[in-house]
């Protein structure tokens, strides 16, 4: 089974690759990146089903789900663009009514969990801006994920120390 550290590494790799998606202006590349992100968000869902589910993991999953919903709304626009034969992000018509609510939700959960928002403008002008916001939010997600992992590792270490002390007494 995948470990939390391995999943974190996959998210970091994808965030790094994501920085180049909007500047590439390529619709197909953007869709491929989103699909890769979906695969990792799904892997995290499977992982969360088999570990102890607590408040932090529930919050992490809410953040994970909002990333999925926001990218789904962007992908819907990208898919339409592809169907119209357009290859460049700048050529695409954008239905912001579909994207903005999901970006707002993503920004809200980032503020709740990390103390800071991740969306630069809640009025994106185009798909490239929206994709950049997703990468920014992915970085906030990674920051929160790291905190969750670190807290869990500290707890496990503390429990091991307590268990070791109890064994010495008996």
N, C-alpha and C positions, 0 to 999 in steps of 0.2 A: 504494500500500500504506500502511496505517496505520503511523505512527511510534510508538516507545515512549512519547514524550511525549504523543501523542494518546490512547493507551491509558490512560496514567496519569491524564490529565484525565477520562476517562470513569469510571474507578474512583473518583476523588475526588468527582465529581458524584453517583455512585450512593451513596457512603458518606454524603454530606450528606443525600440524600433518605432514606436508610435510617434515619436518626435519628428520623424521624417515623412510621415504619411501626408499631412496637410501640405507641406511645402512641395511634395511631389506632384500635387494637383491631379493625381491619377485615380479615377473612380474605382477601377478594378483593384488597385493596391489597397485602397481604403476598405473595400469590402472584404478582402482577404484578411486584413489586420483585424477587423471587427469579428470575423468568424474565429480567428485564433483566440481572441479575447473571450468569446463565448465558450470555447472549449475549456479554457482555464476556469471560467466562472462555474461551469458545470462540474469540473473536477473538484472545485472547492465545495460545491453542494454535496457531492458524494462523500467527500472527506468529512464534512460536518455531520453527516448522518451517523458516522461510526465513532465519533469522539464524544466526550462528555459535553452536553449542550448546556451552556450557562448564559448569563446575561451578555458577556463579552462576545461569545460566539454568535448569539442571536443578533447583536448589533452588527457584527462583521458580515453576517449573512444579509441583513437589510441593506448594507452598503453595497455588497456584491450584487444583490438583486436590482438595485437602482442603476448600477453600472450597466447591467444587462438591458433594462428597459430603455435607458437613454440611447444606448448604441442601437437598439432595435429600431427606435424612431428615426435615427440617422440612416440606418441601413435601408429602411423603407424608401427614403428619398433617393439614396444611391441606386437602389434596384430600379426605381422608376426612371432615373437618369440613364442607366444602362439600357433599359428597354427602349428608350428613345434614341439610342445609338450615340449617346454623348460619352466621351472618354475623359473629359477634363472636369474637375470639380467646379470650376468657374463657369462652365456652360450649363450647369444644372439649375433648374427651378427648384426652390426650396419651400416646403410647407412648414413654416415656423410654428404654426399652431400645434403641430404634431411634436415638435422637438422641444420647444421652450418649457412646457410643464414638466417634462422629464429632467431637463437641466436644472430647473428650480428645485425639484425633489432631491436630486443628486447634491446640489449645493447645500440644501438644508441638512441632509444627513451628514455631510462633511463638517458643517459648522457644529452640529450636535456632538459628533464623535471626536473631532480633532481641534475644535475651537476656532477653525477658520474655514472660510468658503473656498471652493475650488473652481468656480465658474467666473471667468473674467468679466463677461458681459451677459446679462440675462436677456439680451436682445441680440442674438447672433445675426450677423449679416449674411452668412453663407455657410456652406457645409465645411469649409476649411476651418472657420472660426469654431464651429461646433465640435469638430474633431480635436482641435487644440484644447478645448475645454474638457473633453473626455480624457485626454492624456493628463491634463492637470489634475483632474479628479482621480484618475488612476494612481497618480503619485500620492495623493492624500490617502487613498485607500491603502496603499502600500505602507505608508507611515503608521496608520492605525493597526494594520495587520502585524507589523513589527512589534508594536507595543503589546498587542495581545499575546504574541508568542513569548516575548520577554517576560511578561507577567506570569504566564503559565510555567515557564522554565524556573523562575524564582520560587514559585509555589512548590514545584516538584522538588527542588533542592531543599527547601525548608522542611518539607515532609520527610525527605530522606534523612536529614539531620535528626529530626524528632524520632524517627523510627530507630536510627542508630543509637540514640541516647536511651531509648526504652529497652533496647536489646542489651545494653551494657548493665542496666539496673537489674534485669531478670537473670 
